[in-house]
Amino acid sequence: IQNSDLITLKGTAVVSDYALQLWQDENKGGEALLQYTSAEGWKLKSMGGGEWSVTALVEEGVPQTVAEKLVAGRN
């Protein structure tokens, strides 16, 4: 990530082994999708490019019920 030291982390929604992390720099922002595994801890799955929808999260492999709770939890 170019100029990653300028990224500010905002709110985080965590459900099960998945998290949405709001991030922002001086020019843009979005929601990163992270997944937790006992072997590796929290790993970035996708930086996203705005707000995640339930459909997009499911397409990334997040279970439907978890995706719905993540989206609801960020508000």
Secondary structure, DSSP 8 states (H G I E B T S, - for coil): -TTGGG-EEEEEEEETTEEEEEEE-SS-EEEEEEEEETTTEEEEEE--SS---HHHHHHTT--HHHHHHHHHHT-
